[in-house]
Amino acid sequence: MGDFNLTVILDAIRRTSGGLSRVELAQIVGLSPQTISNISRRLLDQNLIVEAGKEGSGPGKPRTILRLNPGGMYALGVHLDPAVTTLVVLDLVGAVVRHSRIKTPGGNDPSAVIATIAAEIDQLVADSGVDRSRIAGLGVAAPGPIDLDNGTVVDPPLLPGWDRVELRDALARATGYSVLVDKDVTSAAVAETWAGGPSGAGSFVFMYMGTGIGCGIVLNDEVVRGTSGNAGEIGHIIVDPDGPPCDCGQRGCVKSSCIPQVLVAEAEAAGILEGSRARTAAEIQQSFSELCARAYAGDERAAAILDKSAVLVARAVSVVTNTLDVERVVFGGPFWTCLSQRYLELVPPLLDANSAARLIHPIEVVGTGVGEDVGAIGAASLVLEHTLAPRAQRLLLES
């Protein structure tokens, strides 16, 4: 119970940019002043918070403000993408201390990729100057589906040879760190709650625009993972009944109608892009960037492809938001920068028109507050969340 209260207090301090006094903490979390004082002392002794001056202009003793200590704890994050692997060192307040990006090694040998990531992690930590003893662990954001309990990647798209790869244990052996593995879409949602600012509060879905499209789910400030850790798989929501056939046997699924690979193939078939159909993740990324550049340069046919994708994605988002009754949709991921201008113009009115609760509350549509490295930052945030965030499960385990 004491550890749960500690995480509640730490979380309250974390969510207030200016810090909180002990009196304010008691009012917010509902614990006694003595309990607040005792736990604050523990957090100070552990270097997780600092006393950051005094405030108060009225009668009475000025109040000492408590804030997170950025250097009190660090976490490492890796976003494994079929095209590019991104790595970060994150401090306790969610700021990036060091960052690197490498091309994901090709071929069908996961062990070679894992060895490359481990070497890059060692170099990243050395370059950061961070004390290794203050690193709480390593988080990895990987394409789904995953086996969350076993830290296993299960046949992700565009990563041939990665069926049932025990990524968590392999990286733990290679690096010496405690390792957590989660889906990239879930990791992105965690990043938003930890480092996204106002867009990461309350109940929202994170629409992850990557090689595939998925959504991370946060309800009442708690990330929802589902029974096996694979919540948010929306690839088979039908958004266009007359659309292309999908490998599931239906037509017009998100997976067969909206993802970058499909849009690139459509542009190539229409003669907007040259060359044969892109197959590797790197080729898809390059061709998709070219498609977006043509659309924003005034190519009406390219713009029409992006606009149609926004309409179809909005239909899928509507299904999710109506099911979960959230207050916000946050877009992000590797392909979001290319899409943001058109999507932020087109998606909000479409979402509002299809909202079952539009007469009760609006649904805000925003881009991520974390930036383009949301996957890697989310991976590092997994470690901070696991270590420090209050969770109902933690309370049950300690009862």
C-alpha positions as CSV (number, residue, x, y, z in Angstrom):
1,M,0.0,0.0,0.0
2,G,2.9,2.3,0.8
3,D,4.5,1.8,-2.5
4,F,1.2,2.4,-4.3
5,N,0.8,5.7,-2.4
6,L,4.4,6.6,-3.4
7,T,3.6,6.1,-7.1
8,V,0.3,8.1,-6.7
9,I,2.2,11.1,-5.2
10,L,5.0,10.8,-7.8
11,D,2.4,10.8,-10.6
12,A,0.6,13.8,-9.2
13,I,3.9,15.8,-9.2
14,R,4.8,14.5,-12.7
15,R,1.5,15.7,-14.1
16,T,1.9,19.3,-12.8
17,S,4.6,21.2,-14.8
18,G,5.2,23.8,-12.1
19,G,5.5,21.3,-9.2
20,L,3.3,20.9,-6.1
21,S,3.7,21.7,-2.4
22,R,3.0,19.0,0.3
23,V,-0.2,20.8,1.2
24,E,-1.4,20.7,-2.4
25,L,-0.5,17.0,-2.7
26,A,-2.6,16.2,0.4
27,Q,-5.5,18.0,-1.2
28,I,-5.1,16.3,-4.6
29,V,-4.5,12.7,-3.6
30,G,-6.5,12.6,-0.3
31,L,-3.7,11.3,2.0
32,S,-2.9,12.7,5.4
33,P,-0.2,15.4,5.8
34,Q,1.9,13.0,7.8
35,T,1.8,10.3,5.0
36,I,2.6,13.0,2.4
37,S,5.6,14.1,4.5
38,N,6.9,10.6,4.9
39,I,6.6,9.6,1.3
40,S,8.1,12.9,0.1
41,R,11.1,12.2,2.3
42,R,11.5,8.8,0.7
43,L,11.3,10.3,-2.8
44,L,13.8,13.0,-1.9
45,D,16.2,10.3,-0.5
46,Q,15.8,8.3,-3.7
47,N,16.7,11.5,-5.7
48,L,13.4,11.1,-7.7
49,I,12.2,14.6,-6.6
50,V,13.8,17.8,-5.6
51,E,12.8,20.8,-3.5
52,A,12.6,23.6,-6.0
53,G,12.2,26.8,-4.0
54,K,9.3,28.2,-2.0
55,E,6.1,29.9,-3.1
56,G,3.4,31.9,-1.2
57,S,2.5,35.6,-1.1
58,G,-0.2,35.5,1.5
59,P,-0.2,35.0,5.3
60,G,1.5,31.9,6.6
61,K,4.7,30.0,5.9
62,P,5.8,29.9,2.3
63,R,5.3,26.4,0.8
64,T,8.2,24.3,-0.5
65,I,7.6,23.2,-4.1
66,L,8.4,19.6,-5.1
67,R,9.3,18.7,-8.7
68,L,10.6,15.7,-10.5
69,N,14.4,15.4,-10.6
70,P,15.2,14.8,-14.3
71,G,18.5,13.0,-13.4
72,G,16.9,10.8,-10.8
73,M,16.3,8.0,-13.2
74,Y,16.8,7.2,-16.9
75,A,15.4,4.7,-19.3
76,L,16.5,3.4,-22.7
77,G,14.1,3.1,-25.6
78,V,14.3,1.3,-28.9
79,H,11.7,1.4,-31.7
80,L,12.2,-1.5,-34.0
81,D,10.8,-0.5,-37.4
82,P,11.3,-2.6,-40.6
83,A,13.0,0.4,-42.2
84,V,14.7,2.4,-39.4
85,T,15.6,1.6,-35.8
86,T,15.5,4.6,-33.4
87,L,17.1,4.6,-30.0
88,V,16.8,7.2,-27.1
89,V,18.0,7.8,-23.6
90,L,15.1,9.4,-21.7
91,D,15.3,11.2,-18.3
92,L,12.6,11.1,-15.6
93,V,10.6,14.0,-17.0
94,G,10.4,12.4,-20.5
95,A,13.1,14.6,-22.1
96,V,15.5,13.0,-24.7
97,V,19.0,13.1,-23.4
98,R,20.6,11.3,-26.4
99,H,19.2,10.0,-29.7
100,S,20.4,7.8,-32.5
101,R,18.9,6.3,-35.7
102,I,20.2,3.5,-37.8
103,K,19.0,1.6,-40.8
104,T,17.4,-1.7,-39.7
105,P,19.7,-4.4,-41.1
106,G,18.1,-6.4,-43.9
107,G,17.9,-10.1,-44.4
108,N,16.1,-12.8,-42.5
109,D,18.4,-13.0,-39.5
110,P,16.9,-11.5,-36.3
111,S,20.1,-12.3,-34.3
112,A,22.1,-10.0,-36.5
113,V,19.6,-7.2,-35.9
114,I,19.6,-7.8,-32.2
115,A,23.4,-7.7,-32.1
116,T,23.4,-4.4,-34.0
117,I,20.9,-2.9,-31.6
118,A,22.9,-4.1,-28.6
119,A,26.1,-2.5,-29.9
120,E,24.2,0.8,-30.7
121,I,22.8,0.8,-27.2
122,D,26.2,0.6,-25.6
123,Q,27.5,3.4,-27.8
124,L,24.4,5.5,-27.0
125,V,24.8,5.2,-23.3
126,A,28.5,6.0,-23.5
127,D,27.8,9.1,-25.6
128,S,25.1,10.2,-23.2
129,G,27.4,10.3,-20.2
130,V,24.6,8.9,-18.1
131,D,25.5,6.9,-15.0
132,R,24.6,3.3,-16.0
133,S,23.5,2.6,-12.4
134,R,20.7,5.1,-12.8
135,I,19.2,3.4,-15.9
136,A,16.1,1.6,-14.9
137,G,15.9,-0.6,-17.9
138,L,15.4,-0.9,-21.7
139,G,12.0,-0.7,-23.4
140,V,11.4,-2.0,-27.0
141,A,8.5,-1.0,-29.2
142,A,8.0,-3.6,-31.9
143,P,5.5,-4.2,-34.7
144,G,2.6,-6.4,-33.5
145,P,1.3,-8.9,-33.0
146,I,3.4,-9.7,-29.9
147,D,3.3,-12.3,-27.0
148,L,3.5,-9.8,-24.2
149,D,4.0,-12.4,-21.4
150,N,7.0,-13.9,-23.1
151,G,8.4,-10.8,-24.8
152,T,8.1,-12.5,-28.2
153,V,7.6,-10.9,-31.6
154,V,5.1,-13.0,-33.6
155,D,5.4,-12.8,-37.4
156,P,5.3,-9.0,-37.9
157,P,4.7,-7.6,-41.4
158,L,7.8,-6.6,-43.4
159,L,10.2,-8.4,-41.0
160,P,10.7,-11.8,-42.7
161,G,12.2,-14.4,-40.4
162,W,10.8,-12.8,-37.2
163,D,8.2,-15.4,-36.3
164,R,8.3,-16.2,-32.6
165,V,11.5,-14.3,-31.9
166,E,12.2,-14.0,-28.2
167,L,13.2,-10.4,-28.4
168,R,13.0,-9.5,-24.7
169,D,15.3,-12.3,-23.5
170,A,17.7,-11.9,-26.4
171,L,18.2,-8.2,-25.7
172,A,18.5,-8.8,-22.0
173,R,21.3,-11.2,-22.5
174,A,23.0,-9.0,-25.1
175,T,22.8,-5.7,-23.0
176,G,22.6,-6.7,-19.4
177,Y,19.5,-4.5,-18.9
178,S,16.1,-5.5,-17.7
179,V,14.0,-5.4,-20.9
180,L,10.3,-4.8,-21.6
181,V,8.7,-5.4,-25.0
182,D,5.4,-3.9,-26.1
183,K,3.6,-3.1,-29.3
184,D,4.6,0.0,-31.1
185,V,1.1,1.4,-31.0
186,T,0.8,0.9,-27.3
187,S,4.2,2.3,-26.7
188,A,3.2,5.4,-28.6
189,A,0.2,5.8,-26.3
190,V,2.5,5.4,-23.3
191,A,4.8,8.1,-24.7
192,E,1.9,10.5,-25.0
193,T,0.8,10.0,-21.3
194,W,4.4,10.4,-20.1
195,A,5.8,13.1,-22.3
196,G,3.0,14.5,-24.5
197,G,1.7,17.2,-22.2
198,P,-2.1,18.0,-22.3
199,S,-2.7,15.6,-25.3
200,G,-1.7,12.7,-23.1
201,A,-4.3,13.2,-20.3
202,G,-7.7,11.6,-19.7
203,S,-9.1,9.2,-22.3
204,F,-7.8,9.1,-25.8
205,V,-6.8,6.8,-28.7
206,F,-3.4,7.2,-30.3
207,M,-3.7,6.5,-34.1
208,Y,-0.4,5.1,-35.1
209,M,0.4,5.9,-38.7
210,G,3.3,3.5,-39.6
211,T,3.9,0.7,-42.1
212,G,0.5,-0.4,-40.8
213,I,-2.2,1.5,-38.9
214,G,-3.2,0.7,-35.4
215,C,-4.4,2.4,-32.2
216,G,-3.1,2.7,-28.7
217,I,-5.9,3.1,-26.1
218,V,-5.8,5.1,-22.9
219,L,-8.9,5.3,-20.7
220,N,-8.9,7.5,-17.6
221,D,-5.1,7.9,-17.7
222,E,-4.5,4.1,-17.8
223,V,-3.1,2.3,-20.9
224,V,-5.3,-0.6,-22.1
225,R,-3.4,-3.5,-23.5
226,G,-6.0,-6.3,-23.6
227,T,-5.7,-10.0,-22.7
228,S,-2.6,-10.7,-24.7
229,G,-1.2,-7.2,-25.1
230,N,-2.6,-6.8,-28.6
231,A,-5.4,-4.3,-28.1
232,G,-5.8,-1.8,-30.9
233,E,-5.5,-4.1,-34.0
234,I,-7.9,-2.2,-36.3
235,G,-6.6,-3.6,-39.6
236,H,-9.8,-5.5,-40.4
237,I,-12.3,-2.7,-39.8
238,I,-14.2,-2.3,-43.0
239,V,-14.0,1.3,-44.3
240,D,-14.9,0.8,-48.0
241,P,-17.2,-2.1,-48.9
242,D,-16.3,-1.7,-52.5
243,G,-12.6,-1.5,-51.8
244,P,-9.7,-3.9,-52.5
245,P,-9.9,-7.5,-51.3
246,C,-8.1,-8.2,-48.0
247,D,-6.3,-11.3,-47.0
248,C,-9.0,-11.9,-44.4
249,G,-11.6,-12.6,-47.2
250,Q,-13.4,-9.2,-46.8
251,R,-13.2,-6.1,-49.0
252,G,-12.1,-2.6,-48.1
253,C,-10.5,-3.3,-44.7
254,V,-8.1,-0.7,-43.3
255,K,-5.3,-3.1,-44.0
256,S,-6.2,-3.4,-47.7
257,S,-7.3,0.2,-48.3
258,C,-5.4,2.8,-46.2
259,I,-1.9,1.7,-45.3
260,P,1.1,3.4,-47.0
261,Q,2.0,0.3,-49.1
262,V,-1.5,0.4,-50.6
263,L,-1.4,4.1,-51.3
264,V,2.0,3.8,-52.9
265,A,0.8,0.9,-55.1
266,E,-2.2,3.0,-56.2
267,A,0.0,5.9,-57.1
268,E,2.3,3.6,-59.1
269,A,-0.6,2.1,-60.9
270,A,-1.9,5.6,-61.8
271,G,1.5,6.6,-63.1
272,I,2.0,9.2,-60.4
273,L,5.1,7.4,-59.1
274,E,7.6,5.6,-61.3
275,G,8.9,2.1,-61.0
276,S,7.6,-1.2,-60.0
277,R,5.6,-1.7,-56.8
278,A,7.6,-1.0,-53.7
279,R,8.1,-4.1,-51.5
280,T,10.7,-3.5,-48.8
281,A,9.9,-1.2,-45.9
282,A,12.6,1.3,-46.9
283,E,11.2,1.4,-50.5
284,I,7.7,2.0,-49.2
285,Q,8.9,4.8,-46.9
286,Q,10.8,6.5,-49.7
287,S,8.0,6.2,-52.2
288,F,5.4,7.4,-49.7
289,S,7.4,10.5,-49.0
290,E,7.6,11.2,-52.7
291,L,3.8,10.8,-53.0
292,C,3.2,13.3,-50.2
293,A,5.7,15.7,-51.7
294,R,3.9,15.6,-55.0
295,A,0.5,16.1,-53.3
296,Y,1.8,19.2,-51.4
297,A,3.5,20.5,-54.6
298,G,0.1,20.7,-56.3
299,D,-0.3,17.3,-58.0
300,E,-4.1,16.9,-57.8
301,R,-4.0,13.1,-58.4
302,A,-1.5,12.6,-55.5
303,A,-3.6,14.8,-53.3
304,A,-6.7,12.9,-54.1
305,I,-5.0,9.6,-52.9
306,L,-4.1,11.2,-49.6
307,D,-7.6,12.8,-49.2
308,K,-9.3,9.5,-49.8
309,S,-7.1,7.8,-47.3
310,A,-8.1,10.5,-44.7
311,V,-11.8,9.8,-45.3
312,L,-11.3,6.1,-44.9
313,V,-9.1,6.4,-41.8
314,A,-11.7,8.7,-40.3
315,R,-14.3,6.0,-40.7
316,A,-12.1,3.5,-38.8
317,V,-11.4,6.1,-36.1
318,S,-15.2,6.7,-35.7
319,V,-15.7,3.1,-35.0
320,V,-13.1,3.2,-32.3
321,T,-14.1,6.5,-30.7
322,N,-17.8,5.5,-30.6
323,T,-16.9,2.2,-29.0
324,L,-14.7,3.7,-26.3
325,D,-16.3,7.1,-25.9
326,V,-13.0,9.0,-25.7
327,E,-12.4,12.7,-25.6
328,R,-9.4,12.9,-27.9
329,V,-7.7,11.3,-30.9
330,V,-4.0,11.8,-31.2
331,F,-2.2,11.0,-34.5
332,G,1.4,10.1,-34.7
333,G,4.0,7.6,-35.9
334,P,6.7,7.4,-38.7
335,F,4.3,8.5,-41.5
336,W,2.4,11.1,-39.6
337,T,4.5,14.1,-40.7
338,C,3.7,13.5,-44.3
339,L,0.0,13.1,-43.6
340,S,-0.6,15.7,-40.9
341,Q,-1.6,18.7,-43.0
342,R,-4.3,17.0,-44.9
343,Y,-5.5,14.8,-42.1
344,L,-5.9,17.6,-39.6
345,E,-8.0,19.5,-42.1
346,L,-10.2,16.6,-43.2
347,V,-10.5,14.2,-40.3
348,P,-12.1,16.4,-37.5
349,P,-15.3,17.3,-39.3
350,L,-15.7,13.7,-40.5
351,L,-15.2,12.4,-37.0
352,D,-17.7,14.9,-35.6
353,A,-20.3,14.0,-38.1
354,N,-20.1,10.3,-37.2
355,S,-19.8,10.8,-33.4
356,A,-22.6,9.2,-31.4
357,A,-21.9,11.5,-28.5
358,R,-21.5,14.8,-30.5
359,L,-24.4,16.4,-28.7
360,I,-22.7,15.6,-25.4
361,H,-19.0,16.3,-25.9
362,P,-16.7,17.1,-28.8
363,I,-13.8,14.9,-29.9
364,E,-10.5,16.7,-30.1
365,V,-8.1,15.7,-33.0
366,V,-4.5,16.6,-32.6
367,G,-1.0,15.6,-33.7
368,T,1.3,14.0,-31.1
369,G,2.9,16.2,-28.5
370,V,6.0,13.9,-28.5
371,G,7.4,14.3,-32.0
372,E,8.4,11.9,-34.7
373,D,10.4,9.6,-32.3
374,V,7.2,8.8,-30.4
375,G,7.9,5.0,-30.8
376,A,11.4,5.1,-29.2
377,I,10.3,7.6,-26.6
378,G,7.3,5.4,-25.9
379,A,9.6,2.4,-25.5
380,A,11.6,4.2,-22.9
381,S,8.4,5.4,-21.2
382,L,7.4,1.8,-20.8
383,V,10.2,1.4,-18.3
384,L,9.2,4.6,-16.4
385,E,5.6,3.6,-16.4
386,H,6.3,0.1,-15.2
387,T,8.6,1.3,-12.5
388,L,6.8,4.4,-11.3
389,A,3.2,4.8,-12.5
390,P,0.2,4.0,-10.2
391,R,-1.8,1.1,-11.5
392,A,-4.7,-0.8,-10.2
393,Q,-2.8,-4.0,-10.6
394,R,0.0,-2.7,-8.3
395,L,-2.6,-2.0,-5.6
396,L,-4.1,-5.4,-5.9
397,L,-0.7,-7.1,-5.7
398,E,0.2,-5.2,-2.5
399,S,-3.2,-5.6,-0.8
